[in-house]
Amino acid sequence: MKYDCLIVDDEEVLSQSTCEYFNLFGVNTAWVADSTACMNFFRENSAEVILLDINLGSSSGFDLCKRLRETISVPILFISARTSDDDMLLALNIGGDDYIKKPYSLSVLLAKVKAVLKRYQAQDGKSVISGGIKIDYELRRVFVQGKEITLKSMEYKLLTYLVENKNRIISKDEIFRKVWEDYVAGDNTLNVHIRRLREKIEVNPNEPRYIKTVWGTGYVFEEDKQ
């Protein structure tokens, strides 16, 4: 079965109320309590966005996120009562797309989820080809010179934004706003993602022909006409 949202959280009362609220407003939502149930869920179902808690009883949402990112590219929004910057940065660096602190407002959380669904569903059925890179939005797959590559969620978001704005210099601030959608990320986080992208799409990551650094400003994706 296809769901709009999956909640992975061991707080039963909060999760069930969130699930009921989302369903009431037309966001088809399911709930599971732990990592094992989550992995079992995706063997028979799909979801367009995942709300993932960090503390899942005997398991960790961080570990689950890493496992999910091996096969799933849908947005993962962490929901947690843990508020340290280290937790937030770790969540974003391992493949999370947002970090929402508990206690959360149901109406605000619903608005965030709807915005993510709208953005991703608007891309369905489209594809973009730039030089030797093809992005299939419907399947969320990326091909370089005809060969499929595997990207984590944030790598995918960053690449699609760069490709859609090809041949235009994009500042770091714009990338933080449009890709990370906030200013939690810093230069080191962005540099790591750029380096990983280059390792996956460039023939020689040390001499990139697609993703170029504009020193003191940001980056530009230069289309390869060859």
SVG drawing of the C-alpha trace seen along z (x, -y; Angstrom):
<svg xmlns="http://www.w3.org/2000/svg" viewBox="-11 -36 53 43">
<polyline fill="none" stroke="black" stroke-width="0.4" points="0.0,0.0 1.2,-3.5 1.1,-6.0 1.9,-9.7 3.7,-9.6 5.2,-7.0 5.8,-7.9 8.5,-5.9 8.3,-6.7 7.9,-4.6 5.7,-7.2 2.4,-5.5 0.0,-8.2 1.7,-11.0 2.3,-9.0 -1.3,-7.8 -2.7,-11.3 -0.4,-12.7 -1.4,-9.9 -5.1,-10.5 -4.6,-14.2 -2.8,-13.8 -5.4,-11.3 -8.1,-13.8 -6.6,-16.4 -6.0,-14.0 -2.4,-13.0 -2.6,-9.2 -0.4,-8.2 0.8,-5.0 2.7,-4.5 5.3,-2.0 7.1,-1.9 10.6,-0.6 13.3,0.1 12.2,3.7 8.6,2.7 9.8,-0.1 11.9,2.2 9.1,4.7 6.7,1.9 8.8,1.1 8.8,4.7 5.1,4.4 4.4,0.6 5.8,-2.7 5.7,-6.2 6.5,-9.6 8.0,-11.1 9.2,-9.6 8.9,-11.2 11.7,-9.5 12.3,-9.8 15.9,-9.3 15.1,-7.3 13.4,-4.1 13.6,-2.0 16.6,0.3 17.5,-1.0 18.5,-4.4 16.8,-6.5 20.3,-7.5 21.1,-3.8 17.7,-3.3 18.2,-6.4 21.5,-5.0 19.8,-1.7 17.0,-3.4 19.3,-5.5 20.8,-2.4 17.6,-1.8 15.2,-4.7 15.6,-8.3 12.3,-9.8 12.6,-12.8 13.3,-11.9 12.3,-14.4 13.7,-13.8 11.3,-14.5 13.0,-14.5 13.1,-15.9 16.9,-16.1 17.9,-19.6 21.7,-19.7 23.4,-21.1 25.4,-17.9 22.2,-15.8 20.8,-18.1 24.0,-18.1 24.4,-14.4 20.8,-13.8 21.2,-16.1 24.6,-14.7 23.5,-11.1 20.6,-11.7 17.9,-13.6 16.1,-16.4 14.9,-18.4 15.0,-18.3 11.8,-19.1 12.0,-19.5 9.4,-18.0 6.9,-19.0 5.7,-20.0 2.5,-21.7 0.4,-19.3 -0.7,-22.1 2.9,-23.2 4.1,-19.7 1.3,-19.0 2.2,-22.1 5.8,-21.0 4.9,-17.6 2.4,-18.9 5.1,-21.3 7.6,-18.4 4.9,-16.3 3.9,-19.1 7.5,-19.7 8.4,-16.1 5.1,-15.2 5.4,-18.1 8.5,-16.5 6.8,-13.2 6.9,-12.2 9.6,-14.6 13.2,-14.1 16.1,-16.5 19.1,-15.8 22.2,-18.0 25.3,-17.0 25.9,-13.4 23.7,-13.5 20.0,-12.4 17.7,-12.8 14.5,-10.8 12.2,-12.6 9.5,-10.0 11.8,-7.2 14.3,-9.5 17.1,-7.9 20.3,-9.5 22.4,-8.4 25.8,-9.5 26.8,-8.6 24.0,-6.0 25.2,-4.4 23.0,-4.7 24.6,-6.1 23.3,-5.9 22.8,-9.2 21.7,-9.9 18.7,-12.1 20.6,-15.4 23.0,-14.6 20.1,-14.1 18.5,-17.4 21.7,-19.3 22.4,-17.8 18.9,-18.5 19.0,-22.1 22.4,-22.6 21.3,-21.0 18.0,-23.0 20.0,-26.2 22.8,-25.2 25.3,-27.8 24.3,-30.1 26.5,-30.9 24.6,-29.9 25.7,-31.3 26.2,-29.2 23.4,-31.1 21.0,-30.3 21.9,-26.6 21.3,-26.5 17.9,-28.2 16.7,-26.2 18.3,-22.8 18.7,-22.5 15.8,-25.0 17.4,-26.6 20.8,-27.8 21.6,-24.8 24.1,-23.5 27.5,-25.1 30.3,-25.3 31.9,-22.1 28.6,-20.2 28.2,-21.7 31.8,-21.0 31.4,-17.3 28.3,-17.0 29.9,-18.7 32.9,-16.4 30.8,-13.3 28.8,-14.4 32.0,-15.0 33.3,-11.6 30.1,-10.1 29.6,-12.2 33.0,-13.5 35.6,-11.5 38.3,-13.3 36.8,-14.8 40.0,-16.9 39.4,-18.6 35.6,-18.8 34.0,-19.6 30.4,-19.8 30.4,-21.2 32.8,-24.2 33.7,-26.2 33.4,-30.0 35.8,-31.0 34.3,-33.3 30.8,-32.9 29.5,-29.4 29.2,-26.9 28.0,-26.6 26.9,-23.5 28.4,-23.9 26.6,-21.9 28.8,-19.6 27.7,-19.9 29.8,-16.9"/>
</svg>
